[in-house]
Amino acid sequence: AARLRALSPARGKGPWILALGKAAMPMARAAVEVLRERGTEPAGGLIVAPRADDSPHARLPVVVGDHPEPGPGSLAAANALGEVAARIGDGDDVWVLLSGGTTSLIGAPESGISPRDLTALYSLLLGSGLDITAMNRIRKRFSRWGGGKLARALAPAAVKVYVVSDVIGDDLASIGSGPCVPDPTTATEVRRLLEQSALWDRIPSSARSLVAAMESGTAPETPKPGDDAFARVSLEVIASNRLALEAAARHATAAGLEPEVAAEPLAGDAAAAGARLAALLLQNRGRSGIPQQDTAHARRRCFIWG
Protein backbone atom coordinates (compact mmCIF):
# COMPACT_ATOMS: atom_id res chain seq x y z
CA ALA A 1 0.00 0.00 0.00
CA ALA A 2 2.84 2.40 0.82
CA ARG A 3 4.34 1.98 -2.64
CA LEU A 4 1.01 2.55 -4.37
CA ARG A 5 0.42 5.72 -2.33
CA ALA A 6 3.61 7.18 -3.81
CA LEU A 7 2.21 6.96 -7.33
CA SER A 8 0.90 10.01 -9.12
CA PRO A 9 -2.90 10.18 -9.02
CA ALA A 10 -4.71 8.40 -11.84
CA ARG A 11 -5.78 10.50 -14.82
CA GLY A 12 -9.42 11.22 -14.01
CA LYS A 13 -10.35 7.62 -13.23
CA GLY A 14 -8.98 4.71 -11.31
CA PRO A 15 -6.79 2.04 -12.87
CA TRP A 16 -7.76 -1.43 -13.92
CA ILE A 17 -6.47 -3.91 -11.35
CA LEU A 18 -5.23 -7.38 -12.27
CA ALA A 19 -4.19 -9.21 -9.08
CA LEU A 20 -2.64 -12.58 -9.85
CA GLY A 21 -1.01 -15.17 -7.60
CA LYS A 22 -0.99 -16.55 -4.08
CA ALA A 23 -0.83 -13.01 -2.64
CA ALA A 24 -3.47 -11.65 -5.03
CA MET A 25 -6.14 -11.03 -2.40
CA PRO A 26 -4.08 -8.98 0.12
CA MET A 27 -2.46 -7.05 -2.73
CA ALA A 28 -5.87 -6.24 -4.23
CA ARG A 29 -7.17 -5.12 -0.84
CA ALA A 30 -4.22 -2.76 -0.45
CA ALA A 31 -4.78 -1.32 -3.93
CA VAL A 32 -8.49 -0.71 -3.29
CA GLU A 33 -7.64 0.94 0.04
CA VAL A 34 -5.22 3.33 -1.64
CA LEU A 35 -7.75 4.23 -4.33
CA ARG A 36 -10.43 4.79 -1.70
CA GLU A 37 -8.12 7.22 0.09
CA ARG A 38 -7.86 9.14 -3.19
CA GLY A 39 -11.62 9.24 -3.56
CA THR A 40 -11.65 6.93 -6.56
CA GLU A 41 -12.12 3.24 -7.33
CA PRO A 42 -10.95 0.63 -9.82
CA ALA A 43 -12.18 0.95 -13.38
CA GLY A 44 -12.49 -2.83 -13.36
CA GLY A 45 -10.24 -5.85 -13.25
CA LEU A 46 -9.83 -9.36 -11.90
CA ILE A 47 -8.45 -11.24 -8.91
CA VAL A 48 -7.05 -14.72 -9.54
CA ALA A 49 -6.29 -16.44 -6.24
CA PRO A 50 -5.72 -20.00 -4.95
CA ARG A 51 -8.88 -19.97 -2.83
CA ALA A 52 -12.26 -18.28 -2.72
CA ASP A 53 -12.59 -15.10 -0.68
CA ASP A 54 -14.70 -11.96 -0.65
CA SER A 55 -13.53 -9.36 -3.15
CA PRO A 56 -12.56 -5.93 -1.79
CA HIS A 57 -14.54 -4.27 -4.60
CA ALA A 58 -17.58 -5.10 -6.70
CA ARG A 59 -15.65 -4.38 -9.93
CA LEU A 60 -13.00 -6.98 -9.09
CA PRO A 61 -14.49 -10.46 -9.54
CA VAL A 62 -12.59 -13.35 -7.98
CA VAL A 63 -11.68 -16.47 -9.94
CA VAL A 64 -10.03 -19.41 -8.19
CA GLY A 65 -7.22 -21.07 -10.14
CA ASP A 66 -5.46 -24.37 -9.50
CA HIS A 67 -2.05 -24.76 -7.85
CA PRO A 68 0.64 -26.16 -8.02
CA GLU A 69 -0.56 -27.71 -11.28
CA PRO A 70 -3.08 -26.05 -13.62
CA GLY A 71 -6.58 -27.46 -13.89
CA PRO A 72 -10.11 -26.42 -14.87
CA GLY A 73 -10.01 -23.43 -12.51
CA SER A 74 -6.81 -22.21 -14.11
CA LEU A 75 -8.34 -22.46 -17.57
CA ALA A 76 -11.35 -20.45 -16.41
CA ALA A 77 -9.03 -17.85 -14.85
CA ALA A 78 -7.00 -17.53 -18.05
CA ASN A 79 -10.18 -17.03 -20.09
CA ALA A 80 -11.47 -14.43 -17.62
CA LEU A 81 -8.15 -12.59 -17.86
CA GLY A 82 -8.47 -12.52 -21.64
CA GLU A 83 -11.98 -11.06 -21.41
CA VAL A 84 -10.82 -8.27 -19.08
CA ALA A 85 -7.72 -7.50 -21.19
CA ALA A 86 -9.95 -7.07 -24.25
CA ARG A 87 -11.88 -4.30 -22.46
CA ILE A 88 -8.76 -2.25 -21.61
CA GLY A 89 -7.96 0.58 -24.00
CA ASP A 90 -5.23 2.99 -25.05
CA GLY A 91 -6.00 5.68 -22.46
CA ASP A 92 -6.27 3.29 -19.53
CA ASP A 93 -3.93 2.66 -16.62
CA VAL A 94 -3.41 -0.90 -15.40
CA TRP A 95 -1.93 -2.11 -12.12
CA VAL A 96 -0.76 -5.71 -12.38
CA LEU A 97 -0.26 -7.05 -8.86
CA LEU A 98 1.83 -10.16 -9.41
CA SER A 99 2.93 -12.84 -6.95
CA GLY A 100 4.16 -16.42 -6.89
CA GLY A 101 1.86 -19.17 -8.09
CA THR A 102 0.62 -17.16 -11.07
CA THR A 103 2.14 -19.61 -13.55
CA SER A 104 -0.23 -22.36 -12.44
CA LEU A 105 -3.21 -20.24 -11.33
CA ILE A 106 -3.66 -18.82 -14.85
CA GLY A 107 -2.14 -21.88 -16.51
CA ALA A 108 -3.87 -22.31 -19.84
CA PRO A 109 -2.21 -23.79 -22.92
CA GLU A 110 -1.07 -22.17 -26.10
CA SER A 111 -3.01 -23.02 -29.23
CA GLY A 112 -2.42 -26.64 -30.25
CA ILE A 113 -1.78 -27.90 -26.72
CA SER A 114 -4.60 -29.44 -24.69
CA PRO A 115 -5.16 -28.63 -21.02
CA ARG A 116 -4.33 -32.26 -20.21
CA ASP A 117 -0.99 -31.99 -22.03
CA LEU A 118 -0.15 -28.74 -20.21
CA THR A 119 -0.90 -30.34 -16.83
CA ALA A 120 1.26 -33.35 -17.74
CA LEU A 121 4.10 -31.04 -18.77
CA TYR A 122 3.91 -29.05 -15.53
CA SER A 123 3.85 -32.27 -13.50
CA LEU A 124 7.00 -33.51 -15.22
CA LEU A 125 8.77 -30.24 -14.57
CA LEU A 126 7.79 -30.18 -10.88
CA GLY A 127 9.36 -33.61 -10.43
CA SER A 128 12.45 -32.87 -12.53
CA GLY A 129 14.66 -31.26 -9.86
CA LEU A 130 15.00 -28.10 -11.99
CA ASP A 131 14.98 -24.84 -10.04
CA ILE A 132 12.05 -22.46 -10.39
CA THR A 133 13.88 -20.20 -12.85
CA ALA A 134 14.59 -23.06 -15.24
CA MET A 135 11.07 -24.44 -14.87
CA ASN A 136 9.46 -21.11 -15.67
CA ARG A 137 11.78 -20.61 -18.64
CA ILE A 138 10.17 -23.74 -20.07
CA ARG A 139 6.60 -23.33 -18.81
CA LYS A 140 6.09 -19.84 -20.25
CA ARG A 141 6.75 -21.24 -23.70
CA PHE A 142 3.61 -23.37 -23.56
CA SER A 143 1.26 -21.12 -21.58
CA ARG A 144 -1.22 -18.59 -22.91
CA TRP A 145 -0.04 -15.64 -20.78
CA GLY A 146 3.60 -16.34 -19.90
CA GLY A 147 6.66 -14.77 -21.49
CA GLY A 148 5.28 -11.26 -22.04
CA LYS A 149 2.04 -12.32 -23.70
CA LEU A 150 -0.13 -10.47 -21.17
CA ALA A 151 1.77 -7.24 -21.89
CA ARG A 152 1.13 -7.78 -25.58
CA ALA A 153 -2.61 -8.15 -24.88
CA LEU A 154 -2.73 -5.02 -22.69
CA ALA A 155 -0.76 -2.74 -25.05
CA PRO A 156 -0.90 0.18 -25.58
CA ALA A 157 -2.33 0.84 -22.10
CA ALA A 158 0.06 2.15 -19.41
CA VAL A 159 0.92 -0.89 -17.28
CA LYS A 160 2.57 -0.77 -13.86
CA VAL A 161 3.57 -4.17 -12.49
CA TYR A 162 4.19 -4.62 -8.75
CA VAL A 163 5.83 -7.91 -7.92
CA VAL A 164 6.07 -10.08 -4.83
CA SER A 165 8.98 -12.31 -5.81
CA ASP A 166 9.19 -16.01 -5.00
CA VAL A 167 12.23 -16.55 -7.24
CA ILE A 168 15.85 -16.59 -6.10
CA GLY A 169 17.57 -13.52 -7.50
CA ASP A 170 14.22 -11.84 -8.30
CA ASP A 171 14.48 -12.51 -12.03
CA LEU A 172 11.43 -10.67 -13.38
CA ALA A 173 11.26 -12.91 -16.43
CA SER A 174 10.79 -15.93 -14.14
CA ILE A 175 8.34 -14.68 -11.52
CA GLY A 176 4.90 -15.97 -12.50
CA SER A 177 6.47 -16.88 -15.86
CA GLY A 178 6.91 -13.17 -16.66
CA PRO A 179 3.48 -12.31 -18.11
CA CYS A 180 4.55 -8.67 -18.65
CA VAL A 181 8.29 -9.23 -19.20
CA PRO A 182 10.15 -9.88 -22.47
CA ASP A 183 11.18 -13.50 -22.92
CA PRO A 184 14.90 -13.55 -23.72
CA THR A 185 14.94 -17.33 -24.24
CA THR A 186 14.52 -18.76 -27.73
CA ALA A 187 12.64 -21.91 -28.64
CA THR A 188 15.94 -23.59 -29.49
CA GLU A 189 17.29 -22.83 -26.02
CA VAL A 190 14.12 -24.30 -24.48
CA ARG A 191 14.56 -27.49 -26.50
CA ARG A 192 18.19 -27.79 -25.42
CA LEU A 193 17.24 -27.30 -21.77
CA LEU A 194 14.64 -30.04 -22.03
CA GLU A 195 17.14 -32.33 -23.72
CA GLN A 196 19.79 -31.67 -21.07
CA SER A 197 17.23 -32.47 -18.37
CA ALA A 198 16.26 -35.75 -20.10
CA LEU A 199 12.72 -34.42 -20.51
CA TRP A 200 12.48 -33.80 -24.25
CA ASP A 201 11.30 -37.32 -25.11
CA ARG A 202 8.95 -37.41 -22.09
CA ILE A 203 6.97 -34.23 -22.64
CA PRO A 204 3.72 -34.44 -24.67
CA SER A 205 4.22 -34.62 -28.42
CA SER A 206 2.12 -31.48 -28.87
CA ALA A 207 4.66 -29.53 -26.81
CA ARG A 208 7.55 -30.83 -28.94
CA SER A 209 5.61 -29.87 -32.08
CA LEU A 210 5.08 -26.32 -30.81
CA VAL A 211 8.79 -25.86 -30.07
CA ALA A 212 9.66 -27.15 -33.54
CA ALA A 213 7.12 -24.78 -35.15
CA MET A 214 8.61 -21.82 -33.28
CA GLU A 215 12.11 -22.83 -34.34
CA SER A 216 11.03 -23.00 -37.97
CA GLY A 217 9.08 -19.74 -37.81
CA THR A 218 5.69 -21.28 -38.55
CA ALA A 219 4.49 -20.37 -35.04
CA PRO A 220 5.20 -16.98 -33.42
CA GLU A 221 7.95 -16.61 -30.83
CA THR A 222 7.30 -15.05 -27.45
CA PRO A 223 7.74 -11.22 -27.46
CA LYS A 224 11.39 -10.27 -27.06
CA PRO A 225 13.21 -7.25 -25.56
CA GLY A 226 12.49 -4.16 -27.64
CA ASP A 227 9.01 -5.31 -28.67
CA ASP A 228 6.41 -2.50 -28.75
CA ALA A 229 4.34 -4.49 -26.24
CA PHE A 230 6.66 -3.26 -23.48
CA ALA A 231 6.89 0.41 -24.48
CA ARG A 232 4.58 1.51 -21.64
CA VAL A 233 5.29 -1.21 -19.08
CA SER A 234 7.16 -0.58 -15.81
CA LEU A 235 8.03 -3.22 -13.22
CA GLU A 236 9.03 -3.07 -9.56
CA VAL A 237 9.79 -5.77 -6.99
CA ILE A 238 8.10 -4.70 -3.75
CA ALA A 239 8.71 -7.86 -1.69
CA SER A 240 11.22 -10.69 -2.00
CA ASN A 241 12.95 -13.47 -0.16
CA ARG A 242 15.90 -11.24 0.69
CA LEU A 243 13.66 -8.51 2.07
CA ALA A 244 11.83 -11.13 4.15
CA LEU A 245 15.14 -12.46 5.54
CA GLU A 246 16.23 -8.97 6.51
CA ALA A 247 12.91 -8.34 8.26
CA ALA A 248 13.13 -11.67 10.10
CA ALA A 249 16.66 -10.84 11.27
CA ARG A 250 15.54 -7.45 12.60
CA HIS A 251 12.67 -9.10 14.46
CA ALA A 252 14.99 -11.75 15.92
CA THR A 253 17.37 -9.07 17.18
CA ALA A 254 14.48 -7.17 18.77
CA ALA A 255 13.45 -10.41 20.48
CA GLY A 256 16.89 -10.72 22.06
CA LEU A 257 18.25 -13.35 19.67
CA GLU A 258 21.44 -13.32 17.62
CA PRO A 259 20.36 -13.91 14.01
CA GLU A 260 22.56 -15.88 11.67
CA VAL A 261 21.25 -15.41 8.14
CA ALA A 262 22.39 -17.97 5.59
CA ALA A 263 24.73 -16.46 3.02
CA GLU A 264 23.33 -18.60 0.21
CA PRO A 265 19.65 -19.17 -0.60
CA LEU A 266 18.12 -22.62 -0.38
CA ALA A 267 17.76 -24.10 -3.84
CA GLY A 268 17.11 -27.44 -5.49
CA ASP A 269 15.17 -30.41 -4.18
CA ALA A 270 13.25 -29.72 -0.96
CA ALA A 271 14.15 -33.06 0.65
CA ALA A 272 17.87 -32.49 0.10
CA ALA A 273 17.63 -28.94 1.42
CA GLY A 274 15.83 -30.17 4.52
CA ALA A 275 18.58 -32.70 5.18
CA ARG A 276 21.22 -29.95 4.97
CA LEU A 277 19.29 -27.81 7.44
CA ALA A 278 18.82 -30.70 9.87
CA ALA A 279 22.52 -31.56 9.73
CA LEU A 280 23.54 -27.99 10.54
CA LEU A 281 21.10 -27.77 13.42
CA LEU A 282 22.33 -31.06 14.86
CA GLN A 283 25.93 -29.85 14.61
CA ASN A 284 25.02 -26.78 16.65
CA ARG A 285 22.81 -28.56 19.17
CA GLY A 286 23.83 -27.75 22.72
CA ARG A 287 26.35 -25.08 21.77
CA SER A 288 26.20 -21.91 23.80
CA GLY A 289 24.83 -18.69 22.40
CA ILE A 290 26.72 -15.48 21.70
CA PRO A 291 28.88 -14.70 24.76
CA GLN A 292 27.99 -11.60 26.75
CA GLN A 293 29.70 -9.99 29.72
CA ASP A 294 27.04 -11.63 31.85
CA THR A 295 27.09 -15.27 30.76
CA ALA A 296 23.72 -15.84 32.42
CA HIS A 297 22.23 -13.64 29.70
CA ALA A 298 23.95 -15.16 26.68
CA ARG A 299 21.96 -14.44 23.55
CA ARG A 300 20.65 -17.49 21.80
CA ARG A 301 21.34 -17.88 18.12
CA CYS A 302 18.56 -17.83 15.55
CA PHE A 303 19.27 -19.50 12.19
CA ILE A 304 17.40 -18.00 9.24
CA TRP A 305 17.20 -19.45 5.75
CA GLY A 306 15.23 -18.52 2.66
C-alpha positions as CSV (number, residue, x, y, z in Angstrom):
1,A,0.0,0.0,0.0
2,A,2.8,2.4,0.8
3,R,4.3,2.0,-2.6
4,L,1.0,2.6,-4.4
5,R,0.4,5.7,-2.3
6,A,3.6,7.2,-3.8
7,L,2.2,7.0,-7.3
8,S,0.9,10.0,-9.1
9,P,-2.9,10.2,-9.0
10,A,-4.7,8.4,-11.8
11,R,-5.8,10.5,-14.8
12,G,-9.4,11.2,-14.0
13,K,-10.4,7.6,-13.2
14,G,-9.0,4.7,-11.3
15,P,-6.8,2.0,-12.9
16,W,-7.8,-1.4,-13.9
17,I,-6.5,-3.9,-11.4
18,L,-5.2,-7.4,-12.3
19,A,-4.2,-9.2,-9.1
20,L,-2.6,-12.6,-9.8
21,G,-1.0,-15.2,-7.6
22,K,-1.0,-16.6,-4.1
23,A,-0.8,-13.0,-2.6
24,A,-3.5,-11.7,-5.0
25,M,-6.1,-11.0,-2.4
26,P,-4.1,-9.0,0.1
27,M,-2.5,-7.1,-2.7
28,A,-5.9,-6.2,-4.2
29,R,-7.2,-5.1,-0.8
30,A,-4.2,-2.8,-0.5
31,A,-4.8,-1.3,-3.9
32,V,-8.5,-0.7,-3.3
33,E,-7.6,0.9,0.0
34,V,-5.2,3.3,-1.6
35,L,-7.8,4.2,-4.3
36,R,-10.4,4.8,-1.7
37,E,-8.1,7.2,0.1
38,R,-7.9,9.1,-3.2
39,G,-11.6,9.2,-3.6
40,T,-11.7,6.9,-6.6
41,E,-12.1,3.2,-7.3
42,P,-10.9,0.6,-9.8
43,A,-12.2,1.0,-13.4
44,G,-12.5,-2.8,-13.4
45,G,-10.2,-5.8,-13.2
46,L,-9.8,-9.4,-11.9
47,I,-8.4,-11.2,-8.9
48,V,-7.0,-14.7,-9.5
49,A,-6.3,-16.4,-6.2
50,P,-5.7,-20.0,-4.9
51,R,-8.9,-20.0,-2.8
52,A,-12.3,-18.3,-2.7
53,D,-12.6,-15.1,-0.7
54,D,-14.7,-12.0,-0.6
55,S,-13.5,-9.4,-3.1
56,P,-12.6,-5.9,-1.8
57,H,-14.5,-4.3,-4.6
58,A,-17.6,-5.1,-6.7
59,R,-15.6,-4.4,-9.9
60,L,-13.0,-7.0,-9.1
61,P,-14.5,-10.5,-9.5
62,V,-12.6,-13.3,-8.0
63,V,-11.7,-16.5,-9.9
64,V,-10.0,-19.4,-8.2
65,G,-7.2,-21.1,-10.1
66,D,-5.5,-24.4,-9.5
67,H,-2.0,-24.8,-7.9
68,P,0.6,-26.2,-8.0
69,E,-0.6,-27.7,-11.3
70,P,-3.1,-26.1,-13.6
71,G,-6.6,-27.5,-13.9
72,P,-10.1,-26.4,-14.9
73,G,-10.0,-23.4,-12.5
74,S,-6.8,-22.2,-14.1
75,L,-8.3,-22.5,-17.6
76,A,-11.4,-20.5,-16.4
77,A,-9.0,-17.9,-14.9
78,A,-7.0,-17.5,-18.1
79,N,-10.2,-17.0,-20.1
80,A,-11.5,-14.4,-17.6
81,L,-8.1,-12.6,-17.9
82,G,-8.5,-12.5,-21.6
83,E,-12.0,-11.1,-21.4
84,V,-10.8,-8.3,-19.1
85,A,-7.7,-7.5,-21.2
86,A,-10.0,-7.1,-24.2
87,R,-11.9,-4.3,-22.5
88,I,-8.8,-2.2,-21.6
89,G,-8.0,0.6,-24.0
90,D,-5.2,3.0,-25.1
91,G,-6.0,5.7,-22.5
92,D,-6.3,3.3,-19.5
93,D,-3.9,2.7,-16.6
94,V,-3.4,-0.9,-15.4
95,W,-1.9,-2.1,-12.1
96,V,-0.8,-5.7,-12.4
97,L,-0.3,-7.1,-8.9
98,L,1.8,-10.2,-9.4
99,S,2.9,-12.8,-6.9
100,G,4.2,-16.4,-6.9
101,G,1.9,-19.2,-8.1
102,T,0.6,-17.2,-11.1
103,T,2.1,-19.6,-13.6
104,S,-0.2,-22.4,-12.4
105,L,-3.2,-20.2,-11.3
106,I,-3.7,-18.8,-14.8
107,G,-2.1,-21.9,-16.5
108,A,-3.9,-22.3,-19.8
109,P,-2.2,-23.8,-22.9
110,E,-1.1,-22.2,-26.1
111,S,-3.0,-23.0,-29.2
112,G,-2.4,-26.6,-30.3
113,I,-1.8,-27.9,-26.7
114,S,-4.6,-29.4,-24.7
115,P,-5.2,-28.6,-21.0
116,R,-4.3,-32.3,-20.2
117,D,-1.0,-32.0,-22.0
118,L,-0.2,-28.7,-20.2
119,T,-0.9,-30.3,-16.8
120,A,1.3,-33.3,-17.7
121,L,4.1,-31.0,-18.8
122,Y,3.9,-29.0,-15.5
123,S,3.8,-32.3,-13.5
124,L,7.0,-33.5,-15.2
125,L,8.8,-30.2,-14.6
126,L,7.8,-30.2,-10.9
127,G,9.4,-33.6,-10.4
128,S,12.5,-32.9,-12.5
129,G,14.7,-31.3,-9.9
130,L,15.0,-28.1,-12.0
131,D,15.0,-24.8,-10.0
132,I,12.0,-22.5,-10.4
133,T,13.9,-20.2,-12.8
134,A,14.6,-23.1,-15.2
135,M,11.1,-24.4,-14.9
136,N,9.5,-21.1,-15.7
137,R,11.8,-20.6,-18.6
138,I,10.2,-23.7,-20.1
139,R,6.6,-23.3,-18.8
140,K,6.1,-19.8,-20.3
141,R,6.8,-21.2,-23.7
142,F,3.6,-23.4,-23.6
143,S,1.3,-21.1,-21.6
144,R,-1.2,-18.6,-22.9
145,W,0.0,-15.6,-20.8
146,G,3.6,-16.3,-19.9
147,G,6.7,-14.8,-21.5
148,G,5.3,-11.3,-22.0
149,K,2.0,-12.3,-23.7
150,L,-0.1,-10.5,-21.2
151,A,1.8,-7.2,-21.9
152,R,1.1,-7.8,-25.6
153,A,-2.6,-8.2,-24.9
154,L,-2.7,-5.0,-22.7
155,A,-0.8,-2.7,-25.1
156,P,-0.9,0.2,-25.6
157,A,-2.3,0.8,-22.1
158,A,0.1,2.1,-19.4
159,V,0.9,-0.9,-17.3
160,K,2.6,-0.8,-13.9
161,V,3.6,-4.2,-12.5
162,Y,4.2,-4.6,-8.7
163,V,5.8,-7.9,-7.9
164,V,6.1,-10.1,-4.8
165,S,9.0,-12.3,-5.8
166,D,9.2,-16.0,-5.0
167,V,12.2,-16.6,-7.2
168,I,15.9,-16.6,-6.1
169,G,17.6,-13.5,-7.5
170,D,14.2,-11.8,-8.3
171,D,14.5,-12.5,-12.0
172,L,11.4,-10.7,-13.4
173,A,11.3,-12.9,-16.4
174,S,10.8,-15.9,-14.1
175,I,8.3,-14.7,-11.5
176,G,4.9,-16.0,-12.5
177,S,6.5,-16.9,-15.9
178,G,6.9,-13.2,-16.7
179,P,3.5,-12.3,-18.1
180,C,4.6,-8.7,-18.6
181,V,8.3,-9.2,-19.2
182,P,10.1,-9.9,-22.5
183,D,11.2,-13.5,-22.9
184,P,14.9,-13.6,-23.7
185,T,14.9,-17.3,-24.2
186,T,14.5,-18.8,-27.7
187,A,12.6,-21.9,-28.6
188,T,15.9,-23.6,-29.5
189,E,17.3,-22.8,-26.0
190,V,14.1,-24.3,-24.5
191,R,14.6,-27.5,-26.5
192,R,18.2,-27.8,-25.4
193,L,17.2,-27.3,-21.8
194,L,14.6,-30.0,-22.0
195,E,17.1,-32.3,-23.7
196,Q,19.8,-31.7,-21.1
197,S,17.2,-32.5,-18.4
198,A,16.3,-35.7,-20.1
199,L,12.7,-34.4,-20.5
200,W,12.5,-33.8,-24.3
201,D,11.3,-37.3,-25.1
202,R,9.0,-37.4,-22.1
203,I,7.0,-34.2,-22.6
204,P,3.7,-34.4,-24.7
205,S,4.2,-34.6,-28.4
206,S,2.1,-31.5,-28.9
207,A,4.7,-29.5,-26.8
208,R,7.5,-30.8,-28.9
209,S,5.6,-29.9,-32.1
210,L,5.1,-26.3,-30.8
211,V,8.8,-25.9,-30.1
212,A,9.7,-27.1,-33.5
213,A,7.1,-24.8,-35.1
214,M,8.6,-21.8,-33.3
215,E,12.1,-22.8,-34.3
216,S,11.0,-23.0,-38.0
217,G,9.1,-19.7,-37.8
218,T,5.7,-21.3,-38.5
219,A,4.5,-20.4,-35.0
220,P,5.2,-17.0,-33.4
221,E,8.0,-16.6,-30.8
222,T,7.3,-15.0,-27.4
223,P,7.7,-11.2,-27.5
224,K,11.4,-10.3,-27.1
225,P,13.2,-7.3,-25.6
226,G,12.5,-4.2,-27.6
227,D,9.0,-5.3,-28.7
228,D,6.4,-2.5,-28.8
229,A,4.3,-4.5,-26.2
230,F,6.7,-3.3,-23.5
231,A,6.9,0.4,-24.5
232,R,4.6,1.5,-21.6
233,V,5.3,-1.2,-19.1
234,S,7.2,-0.6,-15.8
235,L,8.0,-3.2,-13.2
236,E,9.0,-3.1,-9.6
237,V,9.8,-5.8,-7.0
238,I,8.1,-4.7,-3.8
239,A,8.7,-7.9,-1.7
240,S,11.2,-10.7,-2.0
241,N,13.0,-13.5,-0.2
242,R,15.9,-11.2,0.7
243,L,13.7,-8.5,2.1
244,A,11.8,-11.1,4.2
245,L,15.1,-12.5,5.5
246,E,16.2,-9.0,6.5
247,A,12.9,-8.3,8.3
248,A,13.1,-11.7,10.1
249,A,16.7,-10.8,11.3
250,R,15.5,-7.5,12.6
251,H,12.7,-9.1,14.5
252,A,15.0,-11.8,15.9
253,T,17.4,-9.1,17.2
254,A,14.5,-7.2,18.8
255,A,13.4,-10.4,20.5
256,G,16.9,-10.7,22.1
257,L,18.2,-13.4,19.7
258,E,21.4,-13.3,17.6
259,P,20.4,-13.9,14.0
260,E,22.6,-15.9,11.7
261,V,21.2,-15.4,8.1
262,A,22.4,-18.0,5.6
263,A,24.7,-16.5,3.0
264,E,23.3,-18.6,0.2
265,P,19.7,-19.2,-0.6
266,L,18.1,-22.6,-0.4
267,A,17.8,-24.1,-3.8
268,G,17.1,-27.4,-5.5
269,D,15.2,-30.4,-4.2
270,A,13.2,-29.7,-1.0
271,A,14.1,-33.1,0.7
272,A,17.9,-32.5,0.1
273,A,17.6,-28.9,1.4
274,G,15.8,-30.2,4.5
275,A,18.6,-32.7,5.2
276,R,21.2,-30.0,5.0
277,L,19.3,-27.8,7.4
278,A,18.8,-30.7,9.9
279,A,22.5,-31.6,9.7
280,L,23.5,-28.0,10.5
281,L,21.1,-27.8,13.4
282,L,22.3,-31.1,14.9
283,Q,25.9,-29.8,14.6
284,N,25.0,-26.8,16.7
285,R,22.8,-28.6,19.2
286,G,23.8,-27.7,22.7
287,R,26.4,-25.1,21.8
288,S,26.2,-21.9,23.8
289,G,24.8,-18.7,22.4
290,I,26.7,-15.5,21.7
291,P,28.9,-14.7,24.8
292,Q,28.0,-11.6,26.7
293,Q,29.7,-10.0,29.7
294,D,27.0,-11.6,31.9
295,T,27.1,-15.3,30.8
296,A,23.7,-15.8,32.4
297,H,22.2,-13.6,29.7
298,A,23.9,-15.2,26.7
299,R,22.0,-14.4,23.6
300,R,20.7,-17.5,21.8
301,R,21.3,-17.9,18.1
302,C,18.6,-17.8,15.6
303,F,19.3,-19.5,12.2
304,I,17.4,-18.0,9.2
305,W,17.2,-19.4,5.8
306,G,15.2,-18.5,2.7
